[in-house]
Amino acid sequence: MLDALDKLMLEKVADLHEIPQGAFNIRKNGEGVQRNTTANIDIVTKKDKSGIDVIVKPYTKGESVHIPVIVTQDNITDVVYNTFEIGEYSDVLVVAGCGIHNSGNHTSQHDGIHNFFVRKGAKLKYVEKHYGQGEGQGQRVLNPKTIIDAEAGSVVELELIQIKGIDRTKRDTEIRLLDNAKLVVTERLLTYMDQEAESSITVELLGADSSAQIISRSVAQDNSKQEFYFDLVGRNKSRGHIQCDAIIMHNAQVHSTPKISAYHSEAQLVHEAAIGRIESEQLIKLMSIGFSEKEAEDTILNGFLK
């Protein structure tokens, strides 16, 4: 059964105010606690290691899969391996995410390795949210790894969100696109206090007329540290664009390393990276209409991370 804290964490990482109607698998403190399948989406427990297989039938339209993870104990390290088979010409939403509530003095950690096989002509939207809370001294650690193979004509949209409470994270994303496959990645990240975050995104444009757009926005506050590594590789006639923007505040550090590599004469690749502070003109404009400095600052940051 899920208690009030569990339900709060589900709301934070998966926007769930109640148990969803479609396919879902809820994991708590290293164990599966609730699951539901549909006629078109099956969820099967792996036999050789911790994790699940999610199988979406071809031509499935308008369905969703929620696979949130909740950690409410300290001194726990949970590792899970999930595989997703997204059938050809299907159109589905997958909502993942992990919420850690740590009120103890030891580290709580979740590492999730997700492998996606997006078949011909399929459309996948994948939303991954990370959230942490708790009054304890123990750290909240999340290390997600996402690997996506997108077949010809498929469309993949990723939203990678971490906006509160994670002390350390290392995010690895690897994506390979075949002919006419399209990718859009939106990353939003906030760190504060002494938090550390590392994000690495590698995209290989293998197929003719494949395309990728990567947009990363982050805010680093206090003494936190962020590191970003982007690698966009054009191995065929293709188009790719990386845009990395960060706001840095107080004594924080931000390091961004965008890299593009072309192995074909018709690969068109662009990267942009910008790190800066909040412009004083923006603060003054909001304060002139009644905002306090803190309210003006929060409004600007919230708008930037949307």
Order of alpha helices (4+ residues) and beta strands (2+ residues): alpha-beta-beta-beta-beta-beta-beta-beta-beta-beta-beta-beta-beta-beta-beta-beta-beta-beta-beta-beta-beta-alpha-alpha
